[in-house]
Amino acid sequence: MVEKKGLSYWLSHAGLILGVIVIGFPIWLAFVASTVTQSEIVSPPMPLLPGGEFITNYKEALFSGINAPVALMLLNSTIMALGIALGKIFISLLSAFAIVYFRFPGRQLFFWMIFLTLMLPIEVRIVPSYGVVAQFGMLNSYSGLIFPLIASATATFLFRQFFLTIPNELTEAARVDGAGPVRFFFDIILPMSKTNIAALFVILFIYGWNQFLWPLLITTDPSMNTIVMGIKQMFPSGDDNANWPVIMATSLLAMVPPVLIVIFMQKFFVRGLIESEK
């Protein structure tokens, strides 16, 4: 039986197409601007088709830059984002596992103390955090960029809620089979948590990638600049002229790693948000 496609079907698709156009058109303009010369951008009307300076502009962006090459800043941002995402997931898994499966005095108190740190983001505790990082000699280092940001009350809460859905019979069966806490964690908990881990990894990677204030504060060496800092530094101050093709090329390059992460982990990301595995 052939299903008739009514008005709602076509309206929904028209809405989706319109949304794609609204979101994609500025990105297309940025791409076009990254392939033309400076004079073509500042002289209206701006072209809507790519120009012939693609290789020149992207080569200048990747290997020249203002304070540091964009390729180096992309590497710094990738290391920082991966370190923050993996660190948050690792610590949150262990803390949630301890809170759910171990019985010790003050267990719930410790959980709520962790949860209350949601009211203390890095912007609130930035002065003491900077003091600690400086005392440990971690300024201008990857450890200084990563360690103050790897604790996550949100991830701990999400893993705790997921662990509470695991039937107690499974825990008892593992104990009868002689599985200790470590084996139970690696053989049962981790495989069941993989979709949740994937969903959190995507969110936390983008969180780490978009960090601006903390890297700006603790890095004075241009070789430790992140890509978000680099884009801001490319904008002119005073009467200086901006090199808009290179700025647009840098902005598009900064989008590539997060977009690739979302594309390659889309299936796990969606499953981790909508499924409740038991």
C-alpha positions, 0 to 999 in steps of 0.5 A, spaced: 500 500 500 502 506 497 502 511 503 499 518 501 504 524 502 500 530 505 501 537 506 504 536 512 509 532 509 511 537 504 511 542 509 516 539 514 521 538 508 520 545 506 521 547 513 528 542 513 530 545 507 529 552 509 533 551 515 539 548 512 539 554 507 539 559 513 544 555 517 549 553 511 548 560 507 553 564 512 558 558 512 558 558 504 559 565 504 565 564 509 568 559 504 567 563 498 571 569 502 576 564 504 578 563 496 578 570 493 582 576 494 582 582 499 580 587 494 574 582 492 571 582 499 572 589 501 569 591 494 561 590 493 558 586 491 561 580 494 562 574 490 557 568 491 562 563 487 569 561 490 575 564 487 582 562 485 586 563 491 584 557 495 590 554 495 594 561 497 589 563 502 589 556 506 597 555 505 598 562 508 593 561 514 596 554 516 603 555 515 604 563 517 599 566 521 600 572 526 603 570 532 603 562 531 601 558 525 594 555 524 596 548 524 600 549 531 594 552 534 589 546 531 594 541 534 594 545 541 586 545 541 586 538 539 590 536 544 586 540 549 580 538 547 581 530 547 585 531 554 579 535 557 574 530 554 577 523 556 579 526 563 572 528 564 569 521 562 575 517 566 574 521 572 566 521 572 566 514 570 570 512 577 567 517 581 560 514 579 562 507 580 564 508 587 558 512 589 553 507 586 557 500 588 561 501 594 558 502 601 562 507 605 560 513 610 558 519 607 557 516 600 551 521 598 554 527 602 560 526 597 556 525 591 552 532 593 558 535 594 561 533 587 554 536 584 554 542 587 561 544 583 556 545 578 555 552 581 563 553 581 565 553 573 572 555 571 570 563 570 568 563 578 574 560 581 579 562 575 583 566 580 585 561 585 585 556 579 590 560 576 594 561 583 595 553 583 597 552 576 602 557 577 605 554 583 605 548 580 609 551 574 604 549 569 603 555 565 604 555 558 603 547 558 598 542 556 597 540 563 595 547 565 590 547 559 587 540 561 587 539 568 583 544 571 578 543 567 577 535 567 572 535 573 565 534 571 559 534 576 555 533 570 558 527 567 558 524 574 551 525 575 549 522 568 553 516 569 551 515 576 543 515 573 545 510 568 549 505 573 542 505 577 538 503 572 543 496 571 539 491 575 542 488 581 541 481 579 547 483 574 551 485 580 550 479 584 551 474 578 558 477 577 559 477 584 557 469 584 562 468 578 568 471 582 568 478 579 571 483 583 570 490 583 575 491 577 573 486 573 566 488 574 568 495 572 571 493 565 568 487 563 560 489 564 560 496 566 564 499 561 561 495 555 554 497 557 556 504 558 559 505 551 554 509 548 553 514 553 561 515 553 560 516 546 555 521 547 559 525 552 565 525 548 562 529 543 559 534 548 565 534 552 570 535 546 566 541 543 566 544 550 574 543 550 575 546 543 571 552 545 575 554 551 577 561 550 578 565 557 582 559 561 587 558 555 588 566 554 589 567 561 595 561 562 598 562 556 603 567 554 607 563 549 604 564 542 606 557 541 601 554 546 595 558 543 589 555 541 585 556 535 579 560 538 585 565 541 588 565 534 582 567 531 581 573 536 588 575 535 587 576 527 582 581 528 585 588 527 586 593 532 586 600 531 586 602 524 590 596 522 586 592 516 584 585 517 586 580 512 579 577 511 581 571 506 585 568 511 581 570 517 575 566 514 580 560 512 582 560 519 575 560 521 573 554 517 579 550 519 577 551 526 570 548 524 573 541 521 575 537 527 569 538 531 564 537 525 568 530 524 567 528 531 560 529 530 560 526 523 564 520 525 560 519 532 553 521 530 550 514 531 553 513 538 551 520 540 544 519 538 544 512 541 547 515 547 542 520 548 535 516 546 537 509 549 537 506 556 541 500 556 540 495 561 
